[in-house]
Amino acid sequence: MERGSAGPGERAAAEWGAGRLREAGAADVRVEGFRYQRSWAARHVPHFAAGIGAAALGGAPGAVLAAAALASFELDLGGRRQWLAALAPAGEGANAVARVPAR
């Protein structure tokens, strides 16, 4: 099975995994979708471009732009505020999720 991220193969693999979980006695088995981006470039390039622009601008305005770009990049990379993620192209990934009853 060809199982690339955020593609038909990933969904097929998740369905297969869900079936195996059901066979093993897991409860509440389902396949959940999630938004997935194949590349970080669409989110990182704007930050880098702002840094280059800040260097070209120079002085106090350049320092402010550089600080803002750095803060935004850190928040994005750390997962706390990923405002560019909503604008970047994305695919649909899939996971098999289940509950395993206690013995």
BADO-342558 format. One record per residue: residue number from 0; residue in one letter; x, y, z of N, C-alpha, C in turn. Coordinates in steps of 0.2 Angstrom, whole numbers, plus 5000, padded with zeros to 4 digits. Layout:
<rs>
R, NUM, a, X, Y, Z, X, Y, Z, X, Y, Z
...
</rs>
This chain:
<rs>
R, 0, m, 5004, 4994, 5000, 5000, 5000, 5000, 5005, 5006, 5000
R, 1, e, 5003, 5011, 4995, 5007, 5017, 4995, 5004, 5022, 5001
R, 2, r, 5008, 5024, 5006, 5005, 5027, 5011, 5008, 5034, 5012
R, 3, g, 5007, 5039, 5007, 5010, 5045, 5008, 5005, 5049, 5013
R, 4, s, 5008, 5054, 5016, 5005, 5058, 5021, 4999, 5062, 5017
R, 5, a, 4994, 5063, 5021, 4988, 5067, 5019, 4986, 5065, 5012
R, 6, g, 4985, 5058, 5010, 4983, 5056, 5004, 4979, 5050, 5005
R, 7, p, 4976, 5047, 4999, 4972, 5041, 5000, 4975, 5035, 5003
R, 8, g, 4982, 5034, 5002, 4985, 5029, 5006, 4985, 5029, 5013
R, 9, e, 4986, 5036, 5016, 4985, 5037, 5023, 4979, 5035, 5026
R, 10, r, 4973, 5037, 5022, 4967, 5035, 5024, 4965, 5028, 5024
R, 11, a, 4968, 5025, 5019, 4967, 5017, 5018, 4971, 5014, 5024
R, 12, a, 4977, 5016, 5026, 4981, 5014, 5031, 4977, 5015, 5038
R, 13, a, 4974, 5020, 5039, 4970, 5022, 5045, 4964, 5017, 5045
R, 14, e, 4961, 5016, 5040, 4955, 5011, 5040, 4957, 5004, 5041
R, 15, w, 4963, 5002, 5039, 4966, 4996, 5040, 4967, 4995, 5048
R, 16, g, 4970, 5000, 5050, 4972, 5000, 5058, 4966, 5000, 5062
R, 17, a, 4961, 5004, 5060, 4954, 5004, 5064, 4951, 4997, 5064
R, 18, g, 4952, 4993, 5058, 4949, 4986, 5058, 4953, 4982, 5062
R, 19, r, 4959, 4982, 5062, 4964, 4978, 5067, 4962, 4980, 5074
R, 20, l, 4961, 4986, 5076, 4959, 4988, 5083, 4952, 4985, 5085
R, 21, r, 4947, 4985, 5080, 4941, 4982, 5081, 4942, 4974, 5083
R, 22, e, 4946, 4971, 5078, 4947, 4964, 5079, 4950, 4962, 5086
R, 23, a, 4954, 4967, 5088, 4958, 4966, 5095, 4953, 4967, 5101
R, 24, g, 4947, 4970, 5099, 4942, 4971, 5105, 4942, 4978, 5107
R, 25, a, 4945, 4983, 5104, 4945, 4990, 5106, 4938, 4993, 5105
R, 26, a, 4936, 4997, 5109, 4930, 5001, 5109, 4930, 5008, 5106
R, 27, d, 4924, 5010, 5103, 4924, 5017, 5101, 4929, 5018, 5095
R, 28, v, 4930, 5014, 5091, 4935, 5014, 5085, 4932, 5019, 5080
R, 29, r, 4937, 5023, 5078, 4935, 5028, 5072, 4941, 5030, 5069
R, 30, v, 4940, 5033, 5063, 4945, 5036, 5059, 4944, 5044, 5059
R, 31, e, 4949, 5048, 5062, 4948, 5055, 5062, 4952, 5058, 5057
R, 32, g, 4950, 5063, 5054, 4954, 5067, 5050, 4957, 5073, 5053
R, 33, f, 4962, 5076, 5050, 4966, 5082, 5053, 4969, 5086, 5047
R, 34, r, 4970, 5092, 5048, 4973, 5096, 5043, 4980, 5095, 5043
R, 35, y, 4983, 5094, 5037, 4990, 5093, 5037, 4993, 5097, 5032
R, 36, q, 4999, 5100, 5033, 5003, 5103, 5028, 5009, 5099, 5026
R, 37, r, 5010, 5098, 5020, 5016, 5094, 5017, 5022, 5098, 5018
R, 38, s, 5022, 5105, 5018, 5028, 5109, 5018, 5027, 5114, 5023
R, 39, w, 5033, 5116, 5026, 5033, 5122, 5031, 5035, 5128, 5027
R, 40, a, 5036, 5128, 5021, 5039, 5134, 5017, 5034, 5139, 5017
R, 41, a, 5027, 5138, 5016, 5022, 5143, 5016, 5021, 5147, 5022
R, 42, r, 5024, 5144, 5028, 5023, 5147, 5034, 5030, 5150, 5036
R, 43, h, 5035, 5148, 5034, 5042, 5150, 5036, 5044, 5156, 5032
R, 44, v, 5043, 5155, 5025, 5046, 5160, 5020, 5043, 5167, 5022
R, 45, p, 5037, 5169, 5024, 5035, 5176, 5026, 5039, 5178, 5032
R, 46, h, 5041, 5174, 5036, 5045, 5176, 5042, 5052, 5178, 5040
R, 47, f, 5055, 5174, 5036, 5061, 5175, 5033, 5062, 5182, 5029
R, 48, a, 5056, 5183, 5025, 5056, 5188, 5020, 5055, 5195, 5025
R, 49, a, 5052, 5194, 5030, 5051, 5200, 5035, 5058, 5202, 5038
R, 50, g, 5061, 5197, 5040, 5068, 5198, 5042, 5073, 5201, 5037
R, 51, i, 5073, 5199, 5031, 5077, 5202, 5026, 5075, 5209, 5025
R, 52, g, 5068, 5210, 5025, 5065, 5217, 5024, 5067, 5221, 5030
R, 53, a, 5068, 5219, 5036, 5070, 5222, 5042, 5077, 5224, 5041
R, 54, a, 5081, 5220, 5039, 5088, 5221, 5038, 5089, 5227, 5032
R, 55, a, 5085, 5227, 5027, 5086, 5232, 5022, 5083, 5238, 5024
R, 56, l, 5078, 5238, 5028, 5075, 5244, 5031, 5080, 5248, 5036
R, 57, g, 5083, 5244, 5040, 5088, 5247, 5045, 5084, 5251, 5050
R, 58, g, 5089, 5254, 5055, 5087, 5258, 5060, 5081, 5256, 5065
R, 59, a, 5078, 5260, 5068, 5073, 5258, 5073, 5067, 5255, 5069
R, 60, p, 5064, 5257, 5064, 5059, 5253, 5060, 5061, 5246, 5058
R, 61, g, 5067, 5245, 5056, 5069, 5239, 5054, 5070, 5234, 5061
R, 62, a, 5072, 5237, 5066, 5073, 5233, 5072, 5066, 5231, 5075
R, 63, v, 5061, 5235, 5074, 5054, 5233, 5076, 5051, 5228, 5072
R, 64, l, 5052, 5229, 5065, 5050, 5223, 5060, 5054, 5217, 5062
R, 65, a, 5060, 5217, 5063, 5064, 5211, 5064, 5061, 5208, 5071
R, 66, a, 5060, 5212, 5076, 5058, 5209, 5082, 5051, 5206, 5081
R, 67, a, 5046, 5209, 5077, 5040, 5206, 5076, 5040, 5200, 5072
R, 68, a, 5045, 5200, 5067, 5045, 5193, 5063, 5048, 5188, 5068
R, 69, l, 5053, 5189, 5072, 5056, 5184, 5076, 5050, 5182, 5081
R, 70, a, 5047, 5186, 5084, 5041, 5184, 5089, 5036, 5180, 5085
R, 71, s, 5034, 5182, 5079, 5029, 5178, 5076, 5032, 5171, 5074
R, 72, f, 5038, 5171, 5072, 5041, 5164, 5070, 5042, 5160, 5076
R, 73, e, 5044, 5162, 5082, 5044, 5158, 5088, 5038, 5156, 5090
R, 74, l, 5032, 5160, 5090, 5026, 5158, 5091, 5023, 5152, 5087
R, 75, d, 5024, 5153, 5080, 5022, 5148, 5075, 5026, 5142, 5076
R, 76, l, 5033, 5142, 5077, 5037, 5136, 5077, 5035, 5132, 5084
R, 77, g, 5034, 5136, 5089, 5032, 5133, 5096, 5025, 5130, 5096
R, 78, g, 5021, 5132, 5091, 5014, 5130, 5091, 5009, 5134, 5095
R, 79, r, 5011, 5139, 5098, 5007, 5143, 5102, 5002, 5148, 5098
R, 80, r, 5005, 5151, 5092, 5001, 5155, 5088, 5003, 5154, 5081
R, 81, q, 4999, 5150, 5077, 5001, 5148, 5070, 4996, 5151, 5065
R, 82, w, 4996, 5158, 5065, 4991, 5162, 5061, 4992, 5161, 5054
R, 83, l, 4998, 5159, 5052, 4999, 5158, 5044, 4997, 5151, 5042
R, 84, a, 4996, 5147, 5047, 4994, 5140, 5045, 4987, 5140, 5042
R, 85, a, 4982, 5145, 5043, 4976, 5145, 5040, 4976, 5147, 5033
R, 86, l, 4982, 5151, 5031, 4982, 5153, 5025, 4986, 5149, 5020
R, 87, a, 4990, 5144, 5023, 4994, 5140, 5019, 4990, 5134, 5016
R, 88, p, 4992, 5131, 5010, 4989, 5125, 5007, 4990, 5119, 5012
R, 89, a, 4984, 5115, 5012, 4985, 5109, 5017, 4981, 5103, 5014
R, 90, g, 4982, 5098, 5016, 4979, 5092, 5014, 4975, 5089, 5020
R, 91, e, 4972, 5083, 5019, 4968, 5080, 5025, 4971, 5073, 5027
R, 92, g, 4974, 5073, 5033, 4977, 5067, 5035, 4972, 5063, 5039
R, 93, a, 4974, 5057, 5041, 4969, 5052, 5045, 4973, 5048, 5050
R, 94, n, 4969, 5047, 5056, 4972, 5043, 5061, 4967, 5038, 5063
R, 95, a, 4969, 5032, 5065, 4964, 5028, 5068, 4964, 5029, 5076
R, 96, v, 4958, 5030, 5079, 4958, 5031, 5086, 4953, 5026, 5089
R, 97, a, 4955, 5024, 5095, 4951, 5019, 5099, 4952, 5019, 5106
R, 98, r, 4947, 5016, 5110, 4948, 5015, 5117, 4949, 5008, 5118
R, 99, v, 4954, 5007, 5123, 4955, 5000, 5125, 4953, 4999, 5132
R, 100, p, 4948, 4994, 5132, 4945, 4993, 5139, 4950, 4990, 5144
R, 101, a, 4949, 4992, 5150, 4954, 4990, 5155, 4952, 4983, 5157
R, 102, r, 4957, 4979, 5159, 4955, 4972, 5161, 4952, 4971, 5167
</rs>
